[in-house]
């Protein structure tokens, strides 16, 4: 059984999730409702979004122009919750007393956030789930066990260009992380499921937290807390960079590697809403 670097009481909440982490992507729906409400159901769609940074590319903090052919993330133990009162991250991981209902998306699922169709990418769907307001979401980034991202939780494939220099890169990260976020924060409301309708919940990945953003002030937190691409570009050989996290641990300066690892704990959000994060053992 997977062990969390989390409070023990929270691990108990997600015991059922962890037991299905390697199963097929079938849905498991659990919620206690009065009999007269059991027909009040709809379709809940789970999505993952790398935003325009990944789909369209961007210039990172140190002037490298990045474009992505693929940005694979592998997800497991994905669950949406109805909570009352609404979950806020300052409550911490121990929120079981707030849970009014839960929808679990079983399986280990890899999506490509750089796909033109990933606006956002559909991770899975749960049919005939109770209507209501899904205002909390939990998920894990885990190592893929097959396919193009085998062995990695995140695999970025693309090209970087700066001042006539080109680097073709494959960057694989393999530290597994659990996230817990509240209601979607953005220009639209998500997670509100009407009977007979559909609603979306989203896991959002902010890759500008890894590389920074040239359009923002150098002293902005988004750049001060980001690695950028320059330290990785310096490791390229003949215009090619193919590295794993273990490679980077031995090749990057210690401070740069620590910064890279720290980014993984704030890479994921719910829209613009922050999520709790903890590495898994």
C-alpha positions as CSV (number, residue, x, y, z in Angstrom):
1,X,0.0,0.0,0.0
2,X,1.2,3.5,-0.9
3,X,2.4,5.5,2.1
4,X,1.8,9.3,2.3
5,X,3.9,11.9,3.8
6,X,0.7,13.2,5.3
7,X,-1.1,13.1,8.6
8,X,-2.4,9.5,9.4
9,X,-6.0,10.6,9.6
10,X,-6.0,11.9,6.0
11,X,-4.5,8.6,4.8
12,X,-7.5,6.8,6.3
13,X,-9.8,8.9,4.2
14,X,-8.2,7.9,1.0
15,X,-7.6,4.2,1.8
16,X,-10.3,3.2,-0.8
17,X,-8.7,5.5,-3.4
18,X,-5.3,4.0,-3.0
19,X,-6.5,0.4,-3.3
20,X,-7.9,1.2,-6.8
21,X,-4.8,3.1,-8.0
22,X,-3.7,0.4,-10.4
23,X,-7.1,-0.7,-11.7
24,X,-8.8,0.0,-14.9
25,X,-10.5,3.4,-15.4
26,X,-13.9,2.4,-14.1
27,X,-15.8,4.9,-12.0
28,X,-16.7,4.3,-8.4
29,X,-19.5,6.5,-6.9
30,X,-20.1,6.7,-3.2
31,X,-22.6,9.1,-1.6
32,X,-25.3,8.8,0.9
33,X,-28.6,10.5,-0.1
34,X,-32.2,10.3,1.0
35,X,-34.1,7.9,-1.3
36,X,-36.2,10.7,-2.8
37,X,-33.0,12.3,-4.1
38,X,-31.3,9.3,-5.7
39,X,-32.6,10.2,-9.2
40,X,-31.1,13.6,-9.1
41,X,-28.0,12.7,-11.1
42,X,-25.8,14.0,-13.9
43,X,-22.5,13.6,-15.7
44,X,-19.3,14.8,-14.0
45,X,-16.3,15.4,-16.3
46,X,-12.7,15.3,-14.9
47,X,-10.3,17.4,-16.8
48,X,-6.6,18.4,-16.7
49,X,-5.4,21.8,-18.1
50,X,-1.8,22.9,-18.9
51,X,-3.2,26.2,-20.2
52,X,-1.8,28.2,-23.1
53,X,1.7,28.0,-21.7
54,X,1.8,24.4,-22.8
55,X,-0.5,24.4,-25.8
56,X,0.9,27.5,-27.4
57,X,4.4,27.8,-25.9
58,X,5.9,30.7,-24.1
59,X,9.2,32.6,-23.3
60,X,10.5,31.6,-19.9
61,X,12.2,33.9,-17.4
62,X,15.7,33.6,-18.9
63,X,14.6,34.3,-22.5
64,X,14.3,30.8,-23.9
65,X,11.3,30.3,-26.2
66,X,9.7,27.0,-25.3
67,X,7.3,25.0,-27.4
68,X,5.9,21.6,-26.4
69,X,5.2,18.6,-28.6
70,X,4.0,16.6,-25.6
71,X,3.4,17.3,-21.9
72,X,2.4,14.1,-20.3
73,X,1.0,13.9,-16.8
74,X,-0.1,10.7,-15.1
75,X,-2.9,10.9,-12.6
76,X,-4.4,8.4,-10.1
77,X,-6.8,8.3,-7.2
78,X,-8.7,11.3,-8.6
79,X,-11.7,12.2,-6.5
80,X,-14.2,15.1,-6.4
81,X,-16.0,16.0,-3.2
82,X,-19.1,17.9,-2.1
83,X,-18.2,19.6,1.2
84,X,-20.2,21.7,3.6
85,X,-18.9,24.2,4.4
86,X,-16.8,24.6,1.3
87,X,-13.3,23.3,1.6
88,X,-10.5,25.8,1.9
89,X,-6.8,24.8,1.9
90,X,-6.2,26.5,5.2
91,X,-8.2,23.8,6.8
92,X,-5.4,21.3,5.9
93,X,-5.7,17.7,5.0
94,X,-8.1,16.7,7.7
95,X,-11.4,17.7,6.1
96,X,-13.4,14.4,6.5
97,X,-16.0,16.0,8.7
98,X,-17.0,18.4,5.8
99,X,-17.5,15.6,3.2
100,X,-21.1,15.3,2.0
101,X,-20.4,13.2,-1.0
102,X,-17.6,11.8,-3.2
103,X,-17.1,10.7,-6.7
104,X,-14.0,8.6,-7.5
105,X,-12.4,8.1,-10.9
106,X,-10.5,4.8,-10.7
107,X,-7.4,3.9,-12.6
108,X,-4.0,5.3,-13.6
109,X,-4.5,7.8,-16.4
110,X,-2.0,9.6,-18.6
111,X,-3.0,12.7,-20.6
112,X,-1.1,14.9,-23.0
113,X,-1.6,18.5,-22.0
114,X,0.1,19.7,-25.2
115,X,-2.4,18.1,-27.5
116,X,-4.4,20.6,-29.6
117,X,-7.6,19.0,-28.1
118,X,-6.4,19.5,-24.5
119,X,-8.3,22.7,-23.9
120,X,-8.6,21.1,-21.3
121,X,-7.8,17.4,-21.7
122,X,-10.6,15.0,-20.5
123,X,-9.2,12.6,-18.0
124,X,-12.4,10.7,-17.5
125,X,-16.1,10.9,-16.9
126,X,-18.5,9.6,-14.2
127,X,-22.1,9.1,-15.2
128,X,-25.2,9.2,-13.1
129,X,-23.5,10.8,-10.1
130,X,-25.4,12.8,-7.5
131,X,-26.1,16.4,-8.5
132,X,-24.7,19.2,-6.3
133,X,-21.7,21.5,-5.9
134,X,-18.3,19.7,-6.2
135,X,-16.1,22.1,-4.4
136,X,-13.0,20.0,-3.6
137,X,-10.7,17.7,-5.6
138,X,-7.9,15.3,-4.7
139,X,-5.5,13.7,-7.1
140,X,-2.0,12.1,-7.3
141,X,0.6,12.5,-9.9
142,X,2.2,9.0,-10.1
143,X,4.7,7.3,-12.4
144,X,3.3,5.9,-15.6
145,X,3.6,2.2,-15.9
146,X,3.6,2.1,-19.7
147,X,3.2,4.2,-22.8
148,X,5.3,7.1,-23.9
149,X,5.7,8.5,-20.3
150,X,6.6,5.2,-18.8
151,X,8.4,5.8,-15.4
152,X,7.6,9.5,-15.1
153,X,4.8,11.5,-13.4
154,X,5.6,14.4,-15.9
155,X,7.3,14.1,-19.2
156,X,7.9,17.3,-21.2
157,X,9.0,16.9,-24.9
158,X,9.7,20.0,-27.0
159,X,12.1,22.6,-28.3
160,X,13.8,25.6,-26.8
161,X,15.3,28.4,-28.8
162,X,17.4,31.5,-27.8
163,X,19.7,33.7,-29.8
164,X,19.9,31.2,-32.7
165,X,20.6,28.2,-30.4
166,X,18.1,25.3,-30.4
167,X,17.8,22.6,-27.8
168,X,15.5,19.6,-28.3
169,X,14.5,18.4,-24.9
170,X,12.9,15.5,-23.0
171,X,12.6,16.3,-19.3
172,X,11.2,13.5,-17.1
173,X,10.1,14.0,-13.5
174,X,9.4,11.0,-11.3
175,X,8.6,12.3,-7.8
176,X,5.1,11.3,-6.9
177,X,2.9,14.0,-5.4
178,X,-0.6,14.2,-3.8
179,X,-2.7,17.4,-4.2
180,X,-5.9,18.6,-2.5
181,X,-7.6,21.7,-3.8
182,X,-10.9,23.5,-3.2
183,X,-13.3,25.1,-5.6
184,X,-12.2,26.1,-9.0
185,X,-11.0,29.8,-9.1
186,X,-11.3,31.5,-12.5
187,X,-13.4,33.4,-14.9
188,X,-16.1,30.7,-15.0
189,X,-17.7,28.5,-12.3
190,X,-17.0,24.8,-12.4
191,X,-18.2,21.8,-10.5
192,X,-21.9,22.8,-10.2
193,X,-23.8,19.8,-11.4
194,X,-27.5,20.2,-12.1
195,X,-29.8,17.1,-12.3
196,X,-29.8,15.8,-15.8
197,X,-26.9,18.0,-16.8
198,X,-23.1,17.9,-16.8
199,X,-20.4,19.7,-15.0
200,X,-16.6,19.9,-15.1
201,X,-13.9,19.7,-12.4
202,X,-10.4,20.7,-13.3
203,X,-6.8,19.9,-12.3
204,X,-4.7,22.8,-13.5
205,X,-0.9,22.7,-14.1
206,X,1.0,25.9,-14.1
207,X,4.3,25.2,-15.9
208,X,5.3,28.9,-15.7
209,X,6.1,27.9,-12.1
210,X,8.8,25.7,-13.4
211,X,10.2,27.9,-16.1
212,X,9.1,31.4,-15.1
213,X,7.6,34.0,-17.4
214,X,9.7,36.5,-19.4
215,X,6.7,38.9,-19.5
216,X,6.6,39.2,-15.7
217,X,9.0,41.3,-13.6
218,X,12.2,39.5,-12.8
219,X,11.5,40.1,-9.1
220,X,8.0,38.7,-9.3
221,X,7.4,35.5,-7.3
222,X,6.7,33.5,-10.4
223,X,10.3,34.2,-11.5
224,X,12.0,34.2,-8.2
225,X,10.7,30.7,-7.4
226,X,11.2,29.2,-10.9
227,X,14.2,27.4,-12.2
228,X,14.0,28.7,-15.8
229,X,15.4,26.7,-18.7
230,X,18.9,28.1,-18.8
231,X,20.4,25.7,-16.2
232,X,19.0,22.8,-18.2
233,X,20.1,24.2,-21.5
234,X,23.7,24.2,-20.2
235,X,23.4,20.4,-19.9
236,X,22.5,19.9,-23.5
237,X,24.9,17.9,-25.8
238,X,24.9,18.7,-29.5
239,X,21.6,20.5,-29.2
240,X,19.8,17.6,-27.3
241,X,18.8,17.3,-23.7
242,X,17.3,14.1,-22.4
243,X,17.2,14.0,-18.6
244,X,15.4,12.5,-15.7
245,X,15.1,13.9,-12.2
246,X,17.9,11.6,-11.0
247,X,20.1,12.9,-13.8
248,X,19.3,16.5,-12.9
249,X,20.1,15.8,-9.2
250,X,23.7,14.9,-10.2
251,X,24.1,17.5,-13.0
252,X,22.5,20.7,-11.6
253,X,23.9,22.9,-8.9
254,X,22.4,21.8,-5.5
255,X,20.4,25.1,-5.1
256,X,18.9,24.7,-8.6
257,X,17.9,21.1,-8.0
258,X,16.3,22.0,-4.7
259,X,14.3,24.7,-6.5
260,X,13.2,22.2,-9.1
261,X,11.9,19.8,-6.6
262,X,10.2,22.5,-4.6
263,X,8.3,23.5,-7.8
264,X,6.6,20.2,-7.9
265,X,4.7,21.1,-4.7
266,X,3.1,24.2,-6.3
267,X,2.9,23.0,-10.0
268,X,-0.7,22.0,-9.7
269,X,-3.7,24.3,-8.9
270,X,-7.5,24.3,-9.3
271,X,-7.7,27.1,-11.8
272,X,-5.9,29.9,-10.0
273,X,-6.7,28.4,-6.6
274,X,-3.8,27.0,-4.7
275,X,-3.8,23.3,-3.7
276,X,-2.1,21.5,-0.8
277,X,0.7,19.2,-1.9
278,X,2.7,16.5,-0.3
279,X,5.3,14.0,-1.7
280,X,4.3,10.4,-1.6
281,X,6.7,7.7,-0.4
